[in-house]
Amino acid sequence: MPREAKVRIVDELREIFSRCTVAVLTDYRGLTTTELTELRRNLNKSEISYRVVKNTMARFAAEKADKSELAGYFEGPVAIAYGYGDIIAPAKLLADYIRTSKSTLTIKGGFAGDRIFTAADVESLATLPPTEVLLARVLAGMQSPIYRLINSLASPVRGLMGVLQARAKQLEGG
């Protein structure tokens, strides 16, 4: 491959490493071309790209993107699933693919922003509920103390109202 092409590939990878919100590194050893195509199709539906990389060029790109800790992950056949949106989606889709297809694909690690993930981190990321559910839980947690305070403050007033209504009925009837 001519030097200019290699430089262009390293620059493309550096740009991906710098701009993507999340990337998951996989070892695709043992996958057929058909399986790789199916995996790419599944990931593309969720706007996640999947790219096989040359380790040396990926190491150079990682160093240029200030992610030199990634260099150790570029051993053997490596492909990167990366996206620009939800950081949970690539991990979840890859884990689902591995589970449903009984594939030999393995997760090596990944990163989101400046944080580097081990394979275990990525797998635990895949078990998280969707972002909307997490936001709903946080909102419910924030609202819960307010509702309890309102109920606590309203309880004596409700009790007083009940006593007054009972007394009013007693006076009307008697």
ABEGO torsion letter per residue (X at the ends): XBAAAAAAAAAAAAAAAAABABBBBBBABGBBAAAAAAAAAAAAAAGBBBBBBBAAAAAAAAAAAGBAAAAAABBEBBBBBBBABBAAAAAAAAAAAAAAAGBABBBAEEBBEABBBBAAAAAAAAABBBAAAAAAAAAAAAAAAAAAAAAAAAAAAAAAAAAAAAAAAAAAAX
